[in-house]
Amino acid sequence: MPRLTTEEDYRADGRKSRMIWYVHLVVFVIFQIGFFISQDFVVWKVFNLNQFGEWFVSKLTFLEWIQIHDLKQFNDVTGVWGITLIIHGLCSFIYSFWPRKEKPTTHLS
């Protein structure tokens, strides 16, 4: 990672972090639109979770509150991806407002 030296470098790094989050948000919205369009296709009923997936989803009881789509699989994906998107957004914006500063290095002579 290149060494950041000026306040403008820190701001540019924050803008890059936010831009990546915006791309993540756009991809999320595109997939949600795709889920709404394709939720009536029969082929989605073929996909099932393996044992670990079933266990993981059973532990996420709050996903039952999120009933956006007709298919449970789409709701599960939306819930987990939505949480990831929120965490990513919080980290990006916190980093933008309070960029991390490098610790000054002291050289022993």
Secondary structure as GFF3:
##gff-version 3
##sequence-region A 1 109
A	DSSP	alpha_helix	7	38	.	.	.	ID=ss1
A	DSSP	three_ten_helix	42	46	.	.	.	ID=ss2
A	DSSP	alpha_helix	51	59	.	.	.	ID=ss3
A	DSSP	three_ten_helix	61	65	.	.	.	ID=ss4
A	DSSP	alpha_helix	72	97	.	.	.	ID=ss5
###
